[in-house]
Amino acid sequence: MLVLGIDPGVAMTGWGMVRAEGGRLQAVDFGSIRTEAHLPAHQRLFYVFQAVDRLVDEHRPEFLAVEQVFFNKNARSALAVGQARGVVMLAAAQKGVDVREYTPLQVKMAVVGHGAATKGQVQAMVKAILALREAPRPADVADALAVAVCCLHTCATERRLGLG
């Protein structure tokens, strides 16, 4: 099973493609989508949409897993992340890819084992789980890989329970 994990944002969207085979998880590819700050919001969102669309075309994931927006002190930032989530989910839906959404708590629990994990702990565990030479950087990329790992763990549990 192949999952594209996404940590959405307008300035930077982290992404990570993770495959599960025979009980092992492997990072197939990962990176970030960066937009230029001087561009209007609609052009930045369109760039994110196009980049995710290309990733879906290139890799053909079974699922796209995206982090849900949670409470943010800055309403403008929360709105921008929500808009980025929207174009990411649209790119997946347009290609017929099933979208799974996970809260930051669910992702941290699946990857680190506790919901109060720091960014550094998530990076270290993603490195260990995926047997990477270095912790993925920036944190948005590690978060995207963590979302994909969370989705794969959840899907495996659902299969074991006869739910999936």
MDTraj code that builds the backbone (N, CA, C; nanometers):
import mdtraj as md
import numpy as np

residues = "MET LEU VAL LEU GLY ILE ASP PRO GLY VAL ALA MET THR GLY TRP GLY MET VAL ARG ALA GLU GLY GLY ARG LEU GLN ALA VAL ASP PHE GLY SER ILE ARG THR GLU ALA HIS LEU PRO ALA HIS GLN ARG LEU PHE TYR VAL PHE GLN ALA VAL ASP ARG LEU VAL ASP GLU HIS ARG PRO GLU PHE LEU ALA VAL GLU GLN VAL PHE PHE ASN LYS ASN ALA ARG SER ALA LEU ALA VAL GLY GLN ALA ARG GLY VAL VAL MET LEU ALA ALA ALA GLN LYS GLY VAL ASP VAL ARG GLU TYR THR PRO LEU GLN VAL LYS MET ALA VAL VAL GLY HIS GLY ALA ALA THR LYS GLY GLN VAL GLN ALA MET VAL LYS ALA ILE LEU ALA LEU ARG GLU ALA PRO ARG PRO ALA ASP VAL ALA ASP ALA LEU ALA VAL ALA VAL CYS CYS LEU HIS THR CYS ALA THR GLU ARG ARG LEU GLY LEU GLY".split()
xyz = np.array([
    [0.0848, -0.1168, 0.0000],
    [0.0000, 0.0000, 0.0000],
    [0.0895, 0.1234, 0.0000],
    [0.0509, 0.2226, -0.0784],
    [0.1271, 0.3463, -0.0910],
    [0.0402, 0.4630, -0.0450],
    [0.0977, 0.5465, 0.0437],
    [0.0252, 0.6609, 0.0989],
    [0.1067, 0.7873, 0.0771],
    [0.0397, 0.8917, 0.0330],
    [0.0990, 1.0249, 0.0244],
    [0.0530, 1.1029, 0.1468],
    [0.1467, 1.1340, 0.2354],
    [0.1169, 1.2139, 0.3532],
    [0.1427, 1.3605, 0.3237],
    [0.0554, 1.4462, 0.3743],
    [0.0653, 1.5898, 0.3489],
    [0.0536, 1.6668, 0.4796],
    [0.1465, 1.7600, 0.5009],
    [0.1363, 1.8595, 0.6077],
    [0.1121, 1.9918, 0.5357],
    [-0.0149, 2.0360, 0.5279],
    [-0.0498, 2.1477, 0.4406],
    [-0.0079, 2.2843, 0.4946],
    [0.0229, 2.3716, 0.4024],
    [0.0526, 2.5104, 0.4328],
    [0.0588, 2.5881, 0.3030],
    [0.0431, 2.7185, 0.3104],
    [0.0499, 2.8009, 0.1897],
    [0.1951, 2.8340, 0.1568],
    [0.2738, 2.8709, 0.2564],
    [0.4155, 2.9020, 0.2329],
    [0.4934, 2.7747, 0.2037],
    [0.4655, 2.6688, 0.2823],
    [0.5324, 2.5406, 0.2619],
    [0.4369, 2.4269, 0.2940],
    [0.4293, 2.3329, 0.2030],
    [0.3537, 2.2106, 0.2224],
    [0.4529, 2.0955, 0.2215],
    [0.4602, 2.0240, 0.3332],
    [0.5464, 1.9066, 0.3377],
    [0.4726, 1.7878, 0.2790],
    [0.5468, 1.6986, 0.2133],
    [0.4859, 1.5778, 0.1582],
    [0.5810, 1.4602, 0.1749],
    [0.5212, 1.3421, 0.1876],
    [0.6011, 1.2214, 0.2002],
    [0.5242, 1.1015, 0.1483],
    [0.5890, 1.0256, 0.0625],
    [0.5303, 0.9064, 0.0034],
    [0.5875, 0.7860, 0.0776],
    [0.4998, 0.7070, 0.1431],
    [0.5451, 0.5929, 0.2223],
    [0.4723, 0.4671, 0.1756],
    [0.5503, 0.3606, 0.1587],
    [0.4963, 0.2319, 0.1149],
    [0.5057, 0.1309, 0.2285],
    [0.4004, 0.0506, 0.2424],
    [0.3994, -0.0609, 0.3382],
    [0.4043, -0.1895, 0.2579],
    [0.5065, -0.2705, 0.2863],
    [0.5207, -0.4005, 0.2210],
    [0.5701, -0.5009, 0.3228],
    [0.4960, -0.6083, 0.3389],
    [0.5391, -0.7147, 0.4280],
    [0.5702, -0.6700, 0.5692],
    [0.4915, -0.5769, 0.6213],
    [0.5138, -0.5306, 0.7581],
    [0.6219, -0.4257, 0.7728],
    [0.6865, -0.3892, 0.6634],
    [0.7901, -0.2851, 0.6675],
    [0.7379, -0.1587, 0.6032],
    [0.7821, -0.0455, 0.6560],
    [0.7478, 0.0839, 0.5968],
    [0.8723, 0.1423, 0.5321],
    [0.8547, 0.1965, 0.4130],
    [0.9664, 0.2531, 0.3385],
    [0.9286, 0.3899, 0.2838],
    [1.0158, 0.4872, 0.3055],
    [0.9962, 0.6189, 0.2454],
    [1.0352, 0.6091, 0.0986],
    [0.9396, 0.6285, 0.0109],
    [0.9632, 0.6214, -0.1330],
    [1.0227, 0.7523, -0.1818],
    [0.9673, 0.8621, -0.1338],
    [1.0119, 0.9953, -0.1744],
    [0.9503, 1.0958, -0.0781],
    [1.0135, 1.2100, -0.0628],
    [0.9586, 1.3147, 0.0230],
    [1.0228, 1.4475, -0.0110],
    [0.9550, 1.5539, 0.0319],
    [1.0065, 1.6876, 0.0043],
    [0.9063, 1.7928, 0.0483],
    [0.9235, 1.9117, -0.0062],
    [0.8331, 2.0208, 0.0287],
    [0.7963, 2.0999, -0.0959],
    [0.6803, 2.1592, -0.0877],
    [0.6295, 2.2486, -0.1915],
    [0.6363, 2.3879, -0.1313],
    [0.7184, 2.4722, -0.1879],
    [0.7351, 2.6077, -0.1348],
    [0.6799, 2.7078, -0.2350],
    [0.6083, 2.8057, -0.1825],
    [0.5541, 2.9102, -0.2690],
    [0.6224, 3.0427, -0.2358],
    [0.6215, 3.1312, -0.3303],
    [0.6870, 3.2605, -0.3127],
    [0.5948, 3.3579, -0.2402],
    [0.6476, 3.4221, -0.1366],
    [0.5695, 3.5094, -0.0488],
    [0.5083, 3.6285, -0.1225],
    [0.5702, 3.6721, -0.2302],
    [0.5195, 3.7914, -0.2997],
    [0.3978, 3.7614, -0.3873],
    [0.3677, 3.6346, -0.4096],
    [0.2533, 3.5989, -0.4941],
    [0.1223, 3.6142, -0.4168],
    [0.0138, 3.6469, -0.4867],
    [-0.1174, 3.6519, -0.4212],
    [-0.1582, 3.5114, -0.3750],
    [-0.2433, 3.5063, -0.2749],
    [-0.2832, 3.3794, -0.2140],
    [-0.3390, 3.2814, -0.3161],
    [-0.4217, 3.3274, -0.4076],
    [-0.4823, 3.2342, -0.5029],
    [-0.3781, 3.1679, -0.5925],
    [-0.2725, 3.2404, -0.6271],
    [-0.1669, 3.1815, -0.7095],
    [-0.0830, 3.0820, -0.6289],
    [-0.0601, 3.1131, -0.5019],
    [0.0141, 3.0211, -0.4165],
    [-0.0646, 2.8916, -0.3977],
    [-0.1955, 2.9024, -0.3756],
    [-0.2795, 2.7844, -0.3592],
    [-0.2853, 2.7019, -0.4877],
    [-0.2904, 2.7685, -0.6005],
    [-0.2921, 2.6980, -0.7285],
    [-0.1604, 2.6225, -0.7489],
    [-0.0499, 2.6815, -0.7082],
    [0.0808, 2.6157, -0.7183],
    [0.0828, 2.4886, -0.6326],
    [0.0303, 2.4976, -0.5100],
    [0.0232, 2.3807, -0.4217],
    [-0.0644, 2.2729, -0.4869],
    [-0.1787, 2.3132, -0.5392],
    [-0.2688, 2.2194, -0.6064],
    [-0.1972, 2.1474, -0.7209],
    [-0.1296, 2.2228, -0.8053],
    [-0.0605, 2.1632, -0.9202],
    [0.0492, 2.0668, -0.8755],
    [0.1230, 2.1035, -0.7732],
    [0.2313, 2.0183, -0.7248],
    [0.1771, 1.8871, -0.6694],
    [0.0694, 1.8929, -0.5914],
    [0.0095, 1.7703, -0.5368],
    [-0.0492, 1.6871, -0.6502],
    [-0.1102, 1.7522, -0.7471],
    [-0.1650, 1.6829, -0.8635],
    [-0.0542, 1.6043, -0.9353],
    [0.0620, 1.6658, -0.9524],
    [0.1758, 1.5980, -1.0173],
    [0.2249, 1.4795, -0.9339],
    [0.2311, 1.4973, -0.8007],
    [0.2743, 1.3877, -0.7136],
    [0.1797, 1.2683, -0.7243],
    [0.0503, 1.2962, -0.7277],
    [-0.0492, 1.1894, -0.7395],
    [-0.0345, 1.1198, -0.8746],
    [-0.0164, 1.1959, -0.9816],
    [0.0025, 1.1371, -1.1145],
    [0.1287, 1.0512, -1.1201],
    [0.2360, 1.0996, -1.0619],
    [0.3648, 1.0305, -1.0687],
    [0.3676, 0.9016, -0.9863],
    [0.3116, 0.9056, -0.8653],
    [0.3251, 0.7933, -0.7736],
    [0.2009, 0.7044, -0.7618],
    [0.0833, 0.7553, -0.7952],
    [-0.0427, 0.6813, -0.7864],
    [-0.0665, 0.6195, -0.6480],
    [-0.0709, 0.7039, -0.5443],
    [-0.0941, 0.6494, -0.4095],
    [-0.2364, 0.5960, -0.3949],
    [-0.2503, 0.5026, -0.3036],
    [-0.3819, 0.4470, -0.2726],
    [-0.4622, 0.5438, -0.1852],
    [-0.3897, 0.6123, -0.0949],
    [-0.4517, 0.7096, -0.0059],
    [-0.3684, 0.8373, -0.0035],
    [-0.4371, 0.9480, 0.0218],
    [-0.3709, 1.0725, 0.0564],
    [-0.4116, 1.1013, 0.2005],
    [-0.3131, 1.1108, 0.2881],
    [-0.3388, 1.1373, 0.4296],
    [-0.2972, 1.2803, 0.4592],
    [-0.3872, 1.3532, 0.5233],
    [-0.3614, 1.4944, 0.5496],
    [-0.3883, 1.5255, 0.6963],
    [-0.3070, 1.6160, 0.7488],
    [-0.3260, 1.6556, 0.8879],
    [-0.4423, 1.7540, 0.8973],
    [-0.5269, 1.7327, 0.9976],
    [-0.6399, 1.8224, 1.0203],
    [-0.5913, 1.9508, 1.0866],
    [-0.6647, 2.0570, 1.0612],
    [-0.6361, 2.1839, 1.1269],
    [-0.6913, 2.1754, 1.2684],
    [-0.6132, 2.2199, 1.3629],
    [-0.6625, 2.2240, 1.4999],
    [-0.6530, 2.3676, 1.5475],
    [-0.6916, 2.3923, 1.6693],
    [-0.6921, 2.5269, 1.7241],
    [-0.5585, 2.5960, 1.6985],
    [-0.5665, 2.7185, 1.6523],
    [-0.4468, 2.7988, 1.6285],
    [-0.4737, 2.9377, 1.6838],
    [-0.3775, 2.9922, 1.7542],
    [-0.3947, 3.1255, 1.8122],
    [-0.4114, 3.2324, 1.7053],
    [-0.3540, 3.2091, 1.5894],
    [-0.3590, 3.3051, 1.4812],
    [-0.4654, 3.2610, 1.3807],
    [-0.5768, 3.3319, 1.3777],
    [-0.6878, 3.2956, 1.2895],
    [-0.6473, 3.3022, 1.1424],
    [-0.5667, 3.3995, 1.1057],
    [-0.5230, 3.4125, 0.9664],
    [-0.4413, 3.2907, 0.9241],
    [-0.3537, 3.2439, 1.0115],
    [-0.2725, 3.1263, 0.9832],
    [-0.3597, 3.0021, 0.9706],
    [-0.4559, 2.9867, 1.0603],
    [-0.5464, 2.8714, 1.0555],
    [-0.6278, 2.8710, 0.9263],
    [-0.6711, 2.9877, 0.8837],
    [-0.7477, 2.9984, 0.7599],
    [-0.6612, 2.9594, 0.6406],
    [-0.5386, 3.0059, 0.6365],
    [-0.4479, 2.9733, 0.5263],
    [-0.4208, 2.8228, 0.5200],
    [-0.3987, 2.7609, 0.6355],
    [-0.3763, 2.6158, 0.6387],
    [-0.5016, 2.5436, 0.5899],
    [-0.6174, 2.5907, 0.6304],
    [-0.7431, 2.5317, 0.5844],
    [-0.7598, 2.5420, 0.4336],
    [-0.7208, 2.6541, 0.3778],
    [-0.7282, 2.6701, 0.2331],
    [-0.6326, 2.5735, 0.1628],
    [-0.5127, 2.5593, 0.2172],
    [-0.4154, 2.4659, 0.1593],
    [-0.4682, 2.3227, 0.1668],
    [-0.5292, 2.2861, 0.2808],
    [-0.5899, 2.1532, 0.2947],
    [-0.6946, 2.1317, 0.1862],
    [-0.7728, 2.2347, 0.1614],
    [-0.8785, 2.2242, 0.0613],
    [-0.8252, 2.1935, -0.0776],
    [-0.7215, 2.2638, -0.1198],
    [-0.6694, 2.2382, -0.2547],
    [-0.5992, 2.1030, -0.2615],
    [-0.5384, 2.0598, -0.1518],
    [-0.4744, 1.9274, -0.1468],
    [-0.5807, 1.8183, -0.1608],
    [-0.6897, 1.8314, -0.0844],
    [-0.7966, 1.7315, -0.0912],
    [-0.8653, 1.7329, -0.2279],
    [-0.8776, 1.8513, -0.2882],
    [-0.9353, 1.8618, -0.4221],
    [-0.8482, 1.7881, -0.5241],
    [-0.7161, 1.8056, -0.5146],
    [-0.6255, 1.7364, -0.6074],
    [-0.6423, 1.5858, -0.5959],
    [-0.6554, 1.5354, -0.4743],
    [-0.6745, 1.3913, -0.4540],
    [-0.8100, 1.3466, -0.5078],
    [-0.9144, 1.4189, -0.4738],
    [-1.0493, 1.3823, -0.5159],
    [-1.0620, 1.3818, -0.6675],
    [-0.9986, 1.4778, -0.7315],
    [-1.0043, 1.4882, -0.8770],
    [-0.9437, 1.3652, -0.9436],
    [-0.8481, 1.3009, -0.8763],
    [-0.7814, 1.1821, -0.9305],
    [-0.8401, 1.0527, -0.8753],
    [-0.9442, 1.0633, -0.7915],
    [-1.0070, 0.9447, -0.7360],
    [-0.9287, 0.8796, -0.6230],
    [-0.8403, 0.9553, -0.5575],
    [-0.7617, 0.9028, -0.4464],
    [-0.8382, 0.9262, -0.3167],
    [-0.8510, 0.8215, -0.2367],
    [-0.9212, 0.8298, -0.1092],
    [-0.8416, 0.9175, -0.0130],
    [-0.9098, 1.0088, 0.0550],
    [-0.8445, 1.1001, 0.1503],
    [-0.8765, 1.0553, 0.2922],
    [-0.7725, 1.0491, 0.3737],
    [-0.7862, 1.0194, 0.5159],
    [-0.7324, 1.1396, 0.5926],
    [-0.8029, 1.1776, 0.6988],
    [-0.7629, 1.2930, 0.7793],
    [-0.7306, 1.2484, 0.9214],
    [-0.6236, 1.3050, 0.9766],
    [-0.5798, 1.2701, 1.1114],
    [-0.5450, 1.3965, 1.1886],
    [-0.5800, 1.3953, 1.3162],
    [-0.5452, 1.5088, 1.4017],
    [-0.3970, 1.5001, 1.4379],
    [-0.3380, 1.6121, 1.4761],
    [-0.1988, 1.6068, 1.5220],
    [-0.1803, 1.5078, 1.6374],
    [-0.2792, 1.4979, 1.7264],
    [-0.2720, 1.4028, 1.8373],
    [-0.2656, 1.2590, 1.7858],
    [-0.3506, 1.2247, 1.6899],
    [-0.3494, 1.0894, 1.6338],
    [-0.2143, 1.0577, 1.5696],
    [-0.1592, 1.1539, 1.4982],
    [-0.0311, 1.1333, 1.4307],
    [0.0795, 1.1114, 1.5334],
    [0.0850, 1.1965, 1.6348],
    [0.1884, 1.1827, 1.7377],
    [0.1749, 1.0507, 1.8128],
    [0.0534, 1.0105, 1.8429],
    [0.0305, 0.8829, 1.9115],
    [0.0787, 0.7662, 1.8258],
    [0.0515, 0.7702, 1.6957],
    [0.0887, 0.6611, 1.6054],
    [0.2403, 0.6521, 1.5847],
    [0.3064, 0.7654, 1.5873],
    [0.4494, 0.7682, 1.5544],
    [0.5381, 0.7667, 1.6788],
    [0.5017, 0.8445, 1.7796],
    [0.5869, 0.8598, 1.8976],
    [0.5324, 0.7816, 2.0175],
    [0.4007, 0.7686, 2.0257],
    [0.3414, 0.6953, 2.1362],
    [0.2793, 0.7834, 2.2419],
    [0.2934, 0.9151, 2.2263],
    [0.2233, 1.0065, 2.3163],
    [0.1924, 1.1362, 2.2424],
    [0.0807, 1.1962, 2.2804],
    [0.0294, 1.3123, 2.2085],
    [0.0997, 1.4433, 2.2355],
    [0.1885, 1.4463, 2.3351],
    [0.2600, 1.5699, 2.3673],
    [0.3994, 1.5716, 2.3054],
    [0.4225, 1.4887, 2.2049],
    [0.5546, 1.4795, 2.1424],
    [0.5944, 1.6122, 2.0793],
    [0.7242, 1.6409, 2.0855],
    [0.7783, 1.7623, 2.0240],
    [0.8079, 1.7358, 1.8760],
    [0.8315, 1.8429, 1.8023],
    [0.8700, 1.8298, 1.6606],
    [0.9951, 1.7436, 1.6485],
    [1.0912, 1.7651, 1.7381],
    [1.2153, 1.6879, 1.7350],
    [1.1924, 1.5400, 1.7586],
    [1.1015, 1.5068, 1.8489],
    [1.0695, 1.3661, 1.8751],
    [1.0024, 1.3021, 1.7542],
    [0.9145, 1.3760, 1.6888],
    [0.8491, 1.3240, 1.5683],
    [0.9545, 1.2991, 1.4609],
    [1.0448, 1.3946, 1.4412],
    [1.1503, 1.3776, 1.3408],
    [1.2358, 1.2548, 1.3714],
    [1.2741, 1.2376, 1.4972],
    [1.3591, 1.1246, 1.5355],
    [1.2872, 0.9912, 1.5141],
    [1.1607, 0.9845, 1.5486],
    [1.0868, 0.8594, 1.5318],
    [1.0594, 0.8291, 1.3846],
    [1.0325, 0.9311, 1.3052],
    [1.0135, 0.9094, 1.1610],
    [1.1433, 0.8539, 1.1021],
    [1.2553, 0.9099, 1.1438],
    [1.3860, 0.8601, 1.0991],
    [1.4012, 0.7122, 1.1337],
    [1.3680, 0.6753, 1.2563],
    [1.3828, 0.5370, 1.3014],
    [1.2839, 0.4431, 1.2310],
    [1.1582, 0.4817, 1.2253],
    [1.0549, 0.3958, 1.1651],
    [1.0841, 0.3680, 1.0186],
    [1.1297, 0.4707, 0.9484],
    [1.1530, 0.4574, 0.8044],
    [1.2990, 0.4240, 0.7706],
    [1.3814, 0.4025, 0.8731],
    [1.5225, 0.3673, 0.8558],
    [1.5947, 0.4664, 0.7642],
    [1.5749, 0.5951, 0.7920],
    [1.6411, 0.7008, 0.7151],
    [1.7778, 0.7306, 0.7764],
    [1.8700, 0.7749, 0.6956],
    [2.0037, 0.8103, 0.7453],
    [2.0000, 0.9321, 0.8357],
    [1.9139, 1.0268, 0.8008],
    [1.9020, 1.1513, 0.8774],
    [1.7551, 1.1789, 0.9043],
    [1.7305, 1.2556, 1.0077],
    [1.5936, 1.2995, 1.0348],
    [1.5490, 1.3914, 0.9217],
    [1.4277, 1.3719, 0.8716],
    [1.3800, 1.4570, 0.7621],
    [1.3663, 1.6018, 0.8068],
    [1.4088, 1.6915, 0.7228],
    [1.4005, 1.8339, 0.7495],
    [1.3461, 1.9030, 0.6254],
    [1.2746, 2.0107, 0.6405],
    [1.2316, 2.0720, 0.7650],
    [1.1237, 1.9887, 0.8338],
    [1.0763, 2.0392, 0.9476],
    [0.9781, 1.9671, 1.0283],
    [0.8509, 1.9373, 0.9497],
    [0.8141, 2.0214, 0.8540],
    [0.6932, 1.9990, 0.7734],
    [0.7027, 1.8681, 0.6943],
    [0.8229, 1.8353, 0.6487],
    [0.8437, 1.7117, 0.5740],
    [0.8322, 1.5922, 0.6680],
    [0.8936, 1.6025, 0.7855],
    [0.8819, 1.4956, 0.8851],
    [0.7365, 1.4762, 0.9257],
    [0.6632, 1.5851, 0.9417],
    [0.5212, 1.5763, 0.9765],
    [0.4414, 1.5062, 0.8669],
    [0.4721, 1.5355, 0.7415],
    [0.4027, 1.4706, 0.6297],
    [0.4304, 1.3207, 0.6283],
    [0.5559, 1.2823, 0.6503],
    [0.5898, 1.1399, 0.6581],
    [0.5185, 1.0746, 0.7767],
    [0.5106, 1.1479, 0.8880],
    [0.4428, 1.0960, 1.0067],
    [0.2938, 1.0745, 0.9795],
    [0.2312, 1.1642, 0.9045],
    [0.0898, 1.1487, 0.8696],
    [0.0711, 1.0232, 0.7838],
    [0.1631, 1.0004, 0.6906],
    [0.1555, 0.8800, 0.6070],
    [0.1726, 0.7542, 0.6921],
    [0.2672, 0.7560, 0.7856],
    [0.2886, 0.6421, 0.8755],
    [0.1626, 0.6173, 0.9589],
    [0.1028, 0.7233, 1.0101],
    [-0.0213, 0.7119, 1.0879],
    [-0.1300, 0.6449, 1.0045],
    [-0.1447, 0.6856, 0.8802],
    [-0.2459, 0.6280, 0.7918],
    [-0.2191, 0.4794, 0.7699],
    [-0.0948, 0.4430, 0.7462],
    [-0.0612, 0.3026, 0.7225],
    [-0.0860, 0.2174, 0.8471],
    [-0.0517, 0.2711, 0.9641],
    [-0.0790, 0.1993, 1.0889],
    [-0.2298, 0.1823, 1.1092],
    [-0.3050, 0.2885, 1.0832],
    [-0.4502, 0.2850, 1.0994],
    [-0.5133, 0.1853, 1.0029],
    [-0.4699, 0.1872, 0.8776],
    [-0.5240, 0.0943, 0.7776],
    [-0.4932, -0.0503, 0.8156],
    [-0.3722, -0.0749, 0.8655],
    [-0.3345, -0.2115, 0.9061],
    [-0.4214, -0.2578, 1.0232],
    [-0.4465, -0.1697, 1.1173],
    [-0.5323, -0.2039, 1.2311],
    [-0.6746, -0.2309, 1.1840],
    [-0.7262, -0.1482, 1.0948],
    [-0.8607, -0.1682, 1.0413],
    [-0.8722, -0.3034, 0.9701],
    [-0.7685, -0.3403, 0.8941],
    [-0.7694, -0.4699, 0.8257],
    [-0.7713, -0.5860, 0.9262],
    [-0.6879, -0.5745, 1.0301],
    [-0.6824, -0.6794, 1.1328],
    [-0.8172, -0.6957, 1.2034],
    [-0.8879, -0.5854, 1.2204],
    [-1.0173, -0.5885, 1.2877],
    [-1.1335, -0.6185, 1.1918],
    [-1.1008, -0.6342, 1.0640],
    [-1.2046, -0.6606, 0.9650],
    [-1.2880, -0.5401, 0.9299],
    [-1.2317, -0.4214, 0.9523],
    [-1.3060, -0.2975, 0.9257],
    [-1.2706, -0.2372, 0.7904],
    [-1.1620, -0.2786, 0.7304],
    [-1.1162, -0.2128, 0.6094],
    [-1.1088, -0.2935, 0.4920],
])
top = md.Topology()
chain = top.add_chain()
for i, resn in enumerate(residues, 1):
    res = top.add_residue(resn, chain, resSeq=i)
    for name in ("N", "CA", "C"):
        top.add_atom(name, md.element.get_by_symbol(name[0]), res)
traj = md.Trajectory(xyz[None], top)
